[in-house]
Amino acid sequence: MKRFIDSPIRNDEERTRAALVERLAARFAERAPRYDREGAFPFDNFADLRKDGYLQLTVPRAFGGEEISLYEFVLLQERLAYGDGSTALSVGWHLGQIMHLRTTGKWPADTFEALCRSVVKDGTMINTFASEASSGSPSRGGRPETIAVAADGGWRITGRKTFSTLSPILDRFVVSAYLPDEDCTADFLIHRSDRVSIVETWDTLGMRATGSHDVVLDGTFAGADSRLPGKGIDDGGGWLLHIPACYMGIALAARDYALAFARSYKPNSLDKPIAALPSVQQTIGEMEVELRTARTLLYAAADRWDKEPAERIAMKPELGLAKYTVTNNAIRVVDLAMRIVGGTSLSRANPLERYYRDVRAGLHNPPMDSSVIQMLAASALGEGS
């Protein structure tokens, strides 16, 4: 019988990639409890991702990558998160940034090509560090307190970034900074140097192995060609679907664990496993409603984004809705799975305990619930105007 997790697979190419990622996910699942317990960055997971070509999946074919679609990106990220949410969310930022740059053209062509070829050849990774303690999430519109001051041949950048996912492994990254002389904000491509340090602040309830520490820039030099123009085609932010894909993967893992438990657990008060109990079947059915509703919405949004490039800007409410629904439904699915399994699900030896903590992190990834609701309201009120 076809497994539910396999239902979105459309062709042999996707099936082959999914099988590769499933092998990686199984390996990462074995390591996940230790990394979660220690709050350590999973360097060996990323070595495996690099070895198997996962880091170059969204790189354009012209530069040696696979140039996968958003739909397949969602498919593979979901499956990777089935094994380890922290690793999936972390690598999703890298792959998503590459996809975003590919579709928007916001970087100079030669700069983007150099990055892509480095990804393919050396396994280079990228992320953007924009959040700060004082300004909060950049999606809320706060001005960065990181400052870029003009210097000979470029700028000197000073500031501190929070939630800097992948910081332990990156040798380059993008930071946003305020330019006092120009009264504007700009992005800069930074290469790690002795003027860049990591303060290991990441000690959280969930997603403990993402390496999202603080990054401190102390007069870090950025050359004249490191300032990024930041202009390009608006792609609607479709690449951000890697976030709900991650939480859907965690929910699927929780669902499958609960199903296996229900099929096998037979207390001595029963003559058959608890899966035969109407109350357990009711809970399983509720879990399926939440899961299948959210998953249908997620893949429909990704597929439409791929097929209708001209509609991507108008799709922002739809994309936000997918994230909102998946994240909140995934939390509900994990909760229901724990009700089926019972008190043992609270044990640190049980993966449901980690899923419960990890899945809640989705509430704090963009776009936030309140922003999505406001965007949907604005869309509705704007009809016909």
C-alpha positions as CSV (number, residue, x, y, z in Angstrom):
1,M,0.0,0.0,0.0
2,K,1.3,3.5,-0.9
3,R,2.4,5.4,2.1
4,F,0.8,8.8,2.8
5,I,4.2,10.6,2.8
6,D,4.7,9.5,-0.8
7,S,1.4,10.8,-2.1
8,P,2.8,14.1,-3.6
9,I,5.4,12.3,-5.7
10,R,4.6,12.9,-9.4
11,N,7.3,11.2,-11.4
12,D,10.4,9.0,-11.4
13,E,12.8,11.8,-11.0
14,E,11.1,13.0,-7.8
15,R,10.8,9.5,-6.6
16,T,14.6,9.0,-7.0
17,R,15.4,12.2,-5.1
18,A,12.9,11.4,-2.4
19,A,14.5,8.0,-1.9
20,L,17.9,9.6,-1.4
21,V,16.5,12.1,1.1
22,E,14.7,9.3,2.9
23,R,18.1,7.5,3.5
24,L,19.6,10.8,4.8
25,A,16.6,11.4,7.0
26,A,16.9,7.9,8.6
27,R,20.5,8.6,9.3
28,F,19.8,12.0,10.8
29,A,17.0,10.6,12.9
30,E,19.5,8.4,14.7
31,R,21.7,11.4,15.5
32,A,18.9,13.8,16.4
33,P,18.5,12.9,20.1
34,R,22.2,13.6,20.8
35,Y,22.3,16.9,19.0
36,D,19.0,18.0,20.6
37,R,20.3,17.0,24.0
38,E,23.6,18.8,23.6
39,G,22.3,21.7,21.6
40,A,25.2,21.1,19.2
41,F,25.5,21.9,15.5
42,P,25.2,18.7,13.4
43,F,28.4,19.1,11.2
44,D,28.3,15.4,10.2
45,N,24.7,15.9,8.8
46,F,25.9,18.7,6.7
47,A,28.9,16.7,5.5
48,D,26.4,14.1,4.3
49,L,24.2,16.7,2.6
50,R,27.2,18.1,0.8
51,K,28.4,14.6,-0.3
52,D,25.0,13.7,-1.7
53,G,24.6,16.9,-3.6
54,Y,21.7,18.2,-1.5
55,L,23.2,21.7,-1.1
56,Q,23.1,22.4,-4.9
57,L,19.5,21.3,-5.5
58,T,18.2,24.9,-6.1
59,V,21.3,26.1,-7.9
60,P,20.5,26.9,-11.6
61,R,21.5,24.2,-14.1
62,A,23.6,26.7,-16.0
63,F,25.9,26.7,-13.0
64,G,25.9,23.0,-12.3
65,G,22.9,22.7,-10.0
66,E,19.6,20.8,-10.2
67,E,17.3,23.8,-10.4
68,I,14.4,22.0,-8.7
69,S,11.0,23.5,-8.6
70,L,9.4,24.9,-5.4
71,Y,7.0,21.9,-5.3
72,E,10.0,19.5,-5.2
73,F,11.8,21.7,-2.7
74,V,8.8,21.4,-0.4
75,L,8.6,17.6,-1.0
76,L,12.3,17.0,-0.1
77,Q,12.4,19.4,2.8
78,E,9.3,17.8,4.3
79,R,11.0,14.4,4.0
80,L,14.2,15.6,5.5
81,A,12.4,17.1,8.5
82,Y,10.8,13.7,9.0
83,G,14.2,12.6,10.2
84,D,15.5,15.8,11.9
85,G,13.7,19.1,12.0
86,S,16.7,21.2,13.0
87,T,18.8,20.0,10.1
88,A,15.9,20.5,7.6
89,L,15.1,24.0,8.8
90,S,18.7,25.0,8.7
91,V,19.5,23.8,5.2
92,G,16.2,25.1,4.1
93,W,17.4,28.6,4.6
94,H,20.4,28.0,2.4
95,L,18.4,26.3,-0.4
96,G,15.6,28.8,-0.1
97,Q,18.0,31.8,-0.4
98,I,19.5,30.3,-3.6
99,M,16.0,29.8,-5.0
100,H,15.0,33.3,-4.1
101,L,18.1,34.8,-5.8
102,R,17.5,32.6,-8.8
103,T,14.0,33.8,-9.3
104,T,14.4,37.5,-8.4
105,G,17.8,38.3,-10.0
106,K,18.4,40.7,-7.0
107,W,22.2,40.0,-6.9
108,P,24.6,41.1,-9.7
109,A,24.9,38.2,-12.2
110,D,28.6,37.6,-11.7
111,T,28.3,37.6,-7.9
112,F,25.4,35.1,-8.0
113,E,27.2,32.9,-10.5
114,A,30.4,32.9,-8.3
115,L,28.3,31.8,-5.3
116,C,26.5,29.1,-7.2
117,R,29.7,27.6,-8.6
118,S,31.2,27.6,-5.2
119,V,28.1,25.8,-3.8
120,V,28.5,23.1,-6.5
121,K,32.3,22.8,-6.3
122,D,33.0,23.4,-2.6
123,G,29.7,22.9,-0.8
124,T,29.5,26.6,0.2
125,M,26.4,27.7,2.0
126,I,24.7,31.0,2.4
127,N,22.1,32.7,4.7
128,T,21.0,36.2,5.5
129,F,21.3,37.6,9.1
130,A,18.9,40.4,9.6
131,S,17.3,39.9,13.1
132,E,18.5,42.0,16.0
133,A,17.5,42.1,19.7
134,S,16.4,45.7,19.5
135,S,14.7,45.8,16.1
136,G,13.2,42.3,16.3
137,S,12.2,40.4,13.1
138,P,13.0,42.3,9.9
139,S,9.5,41.3,8.7
140,R,8.1,43.8,11.2
141,G,10.0,46.7,9.5
142,G,12.4,47.6,12.3
143,R,15.6,49.5,11.2
144,P,18.8,47.6,12.0
145,E,21.1,49.0,14.6
146,T,24.0,47.4,12.7
147,I,25.9,50.3,11.1
148,A,27.9,50.5,7.9
149,V,30.4,53.4,7.7
150,A,32.2,54.3,4.5
151,A,35.9,53.4,4.5
152,D,38.7,53.3,1.9
153,G,37.5,50.8,-0.8
154,G,34.3,49.8,1.0
155,W,32.6,49.9,4.4
156,R,33.3,49.0,8.0
157,I,30.3,47.2,9.6
158,T,29.6,47.0,13.3
159,G,26.7,45.3,15.0
160,R,25.2,42.1,16.4
161,K,22.7,39.8,14.7
162,T,20.5,37.3,16.5
163,F,18.8,34.1,15.2
164,S,21.7,33.5,12.9
165,T,20.9,30.0,11.7
166,L,23.9,28.1,10.2
167,S,26.4,30.5,11.8
168,P,28.8,27.7,12.9
169,I,29.3,26.5,9.3
170,L,29.2,29.5,7.1
171,D,32.2,31.2,5.7
172,R,30.1,33.9,4.1
173,F,26.7,35.4,4.8
174,V,24.6,38.5,4.1
175,V,23.8,41.1,6.8
176,S,21.6,44.2,6.7
177,A,23.0,47.4,8.0
178,Y,22.0,51.0,8.3
179,L,24.1,53.6,6.4
180,P,23.9,56.9,8.4
181,D,25.5,59.0,5.5
182,E,22.8,57.9,3.2
183,D,19.9,57.4,5.7
184,C,19.1,54.0,4.2
185,T,19.4,50.3,4.8
186,A,21.5,48.0,2.6
187,D,22.6,44.4,2.4
188,F,26.3,43.4,2.4
189,L,27.9,40.1,1.5
190,I,30.4,39.4,4.4
191,H,33.2,36.9,4.4
192,R,34.2,35.5,7.8
193,S,37.3,37.1,9.3
194,D,38.9,37.8,12.6
195,R,36.5,40.7,12.8
196,V,33.5,38.3,12.9
197,S,32.8,36.3,16.1
198,I,30.0,33.9,17.2
199,V,28.5,34.2,20.7
200,E,26.9,30.8,21.4
201,T,23.6,32.1,22.7
202,W,21.3,29.4,21.1
203,D,19.9,27.4,24.1
204,T,16.2,27.0,23.3
205,L,13.2,24.9,23.9
206,G,13.1,23.5,20.4
207,M,15.1,23.4,17.2
208,R,18.2,23.2,19.4
209,A,20.6,22.1,16.7
210,T,20.2,24.9,14.1
211,G,23.2,26.9,15.3
212,S,21.2,30.1,15.5
213,H,23.7,31.9,17.6
214,D,24.5,35.7,17.7
215,V,27.0,36.9,15.2
216,V,29.0,40.0,16.2
217,L,30.7,42.2,13.6
218,D,33.4,44.4,15.0
219,G,34.4,46.9,12.2
220,T,34.2,44.0,9.7
221,F,35.4,45.2,6.2
222,A,33.1,44.8,3.2
223,G,34.6,45.8,-0.1
224,A,32.9,48.1,-2.6
225,D,31.6,45.1,-4.6
226,S,30.1,43.5,-1.4
227,R,27.2,45.9,-1.2
228,L,24.2,44.2,-2.8
229,P,21.6,46.2,-4.8
230,G,18.6,44.4,-3.3
231,K,16.4,45.1,-6.3
232,G,14.9,42.5,-8.5
233,I,11.6,40.8,-9.5
234,D,9.2,40.3,-6.6
235,D,8.7,36.5,-6.4
236,G,6.0,36.7,-3.7
237,G,8.3,34.9,-1.2
238,G,7.4,31.4,-2.4
239,W,10.8,30.1,-1.2
240,L,9.6,30.6,2.4
241,L,7.4,27.5,2.0
242,H,10.5,25.6,3.1
243,I,9.4,26.7,6.6
244,P,6.0,25.0,6.7
245,A,7.4,22.0,4.8
246,C,9.7,21.4,7.7
247,Y,6.9,21.5,10.3
248,M,4.8,19.3,8.1
249,G,7.6,16.7,8.1
250,I,7.7,16.8,11.8
251,A,4.0,16.3,12.0
252,L,4.2,13.3,9.6
253,A,6.8,11.7,11.8
254,A,4.7,12.2,14.9
255,R,1.6,10.8,13.0
256,D,3.5,7.7,11.9
257,Y,4.9,7.1,15.3
258,A,1.5,7.2,16.9
259,L,0.0,4.9,14.2
260,A,2.7,2.3,14.8
261,F,2.2,2.6,18.5
262,A,-1.6,2.2,18.2
263,R,-1.2,-0.9,16.0
264,S,1.2,-2.6,18.3
265,Y,0.4,-1.6,21.9
266,K,-1.9,-4.1,23.6
267,P,-2.3,-3.5,27.4
268,N,-3.2,-6.5,29.4
269,S,-6.8,-5.2,29.8
270,L,-7.4,-5.7,26.1
271,D,-7.3,-8.7,23.8
272,K,-6.3,-6.5,20.8
273,P,-4.1,-3.4,20.2
274,I,-5.5,0.0,21.1
275,A,-6.0,0.8,17.4
276,A,-9.2,-1.1,17.7
277,L,-10.7,1.3,20.2
278,P,-13.2,3.8,18.9
279,S,-11.7,6.6,21.0
280,V,-8.3,6.0,19.5
281,Q,-9.7,5.8,16.0
282,Q,-11.5,9.1,16.6
283,T,-8.2,10.8,17.6
284,I,-6.4,9.3,14.6
285,G,-9.2,10.6,12.4
286,E,-8.9,14.1,13.9
287,M,-5.1,13.9,13.3
288,E,-5.7,13.1,9.6
289,V,-8.1,16.0,9.1
290,E,-5.5,18.4,10.4
291,L,-2.7,16.8,8.4
292,R,-4.4,16.3,5.1
293,T,-6.0,19.7,5.0
294,A,-2.8,21.5,5.7
295,R,-0.7,19.3,3.3
296,T,-3.1,19.8,0.5
297,L,-2.9,23.6,0.9
298,L,0.9,23.5,1.1
299,Y,1.4,21.6,-2.1
300,A,-1.3,23.4,-4.0
301,A,0.4,26.7,-3.2
302,A,3.8,25.4,-4.3
303,D,2.4,24.0,-7.5
304,R,0.6,27.2,-8.4
305,W,3.7,29.3,-7.7
306,D,5.7,27.1,-10.1
307,K,3.1,27.2,-12.9
308,E,1.9,30.8,-12.7
309,P,5.0,33.1,-12.4
310,A,2.9,36.2,-13.4
311,E,0.7,35.6,-10.3
312,R,3.4,35.3,-7.7
313,I,3.1,38.8,-6.2
314,A,-0.7,38.3,-5.9
315,M,-0.1,34.9,-4.2
316,K,1.4,36.4,-1.0
317,P,-1.9,35.9,1.0
318,E,-2.1,32.3,-0.3
319,L,1.5,31.6,0.6
320,G,1.0,33.1,4.0
321,L,-2.1,31.1,4.6
322,A,-0.2,27.9,3.7
323,K,2.4,28.7,6.4
324,Y,-0.2,29.7,9.0
325,T,-2.3,26.6,8.4
326,V,0.5,24.1,8.2
327,T,2.3,25.4,11.3
328,N,-0.8,25.5,13.5
329,N,-2.2,22.2,12.2
330,A,1.2,20.5,12.7
331,I,1.2,21.6,16.4
332,R,-2.2,20.1,16.7
333,V,-1.2,16.8,15.0
334,V,1.8,16.3,17.4
335,D,-0.5,17.0,20.3
336,L,-3.0,14.4,19.1
337,A,-0.2,11.9,18.5
338,M,0.9,12.3,22.1
339,R,-2.6,11.7,23.4
340,I,-2.7,8.4,21.5
341,V,0.7,7.3,22.9
342,G,0.0,8.6,26.4
343,G,2.4,9.5,29.2
344,T,5.4,7.7,27.7
345,S,5.4,10.5,25.0
346,L,6.7,12.9,27.7
347,S,9.9,10.9,28.1
348,R,13.1,12.4,26.6
349,A,13.7,8.9,25.2
350,N,10.6,9.2,23.1
351,P,10.9,11.2,19.8
352,L,7.4,12.7,20.3
353,E,8.9,14.8,23.2
354,R,11.3,16.4,20.7
355,Y,8.7,16.8,18.0
356,Y,6.5,18.6,20.5
357,R,9.2,21.1,21.2
358,D,10.5,21.5,17.7
359,V,7.1,22.0,16.0
360,R,6.3,25.0,18.2
361,A,9.2,26.9,16.7
362,G,7.1,27.4,13.6
363,L,5.1,30.0,15.4
364,H,8.1,32.3,15.4
365,N,9.2,31.8,11.8
366,P,8.0,34.3,9.2
367,P,5.4,35.2,8.3
368,M,4.0,35.4,11.8
369,D,0.3,34.5,12.4
370,S,-0.8,38.1,13.0
371,S,0.9,39.3,9.8
372,V,-0.9,36.6,7.8
373,I,-4.3,37.4,9.2
374,Q,-3.8,41.1,8.5
375,M,-2.7,40.3,5.0
376,L,-5.7,38.1,4.4
377,A,-8.0,40.8,5.7
378,A,-6.4,43.5,3.5
379,S,-6.8,41.2,0.5
380,A,-10.5,40.6,1.2
381,L,-11.2,44.3,1.9
382,G,-9.4,45.3,-1.3
383,E,-11.5,43.2,-3.6
384,G,-13.2,45.2,-6.2
385,S,-11.6,48.5,-5.1
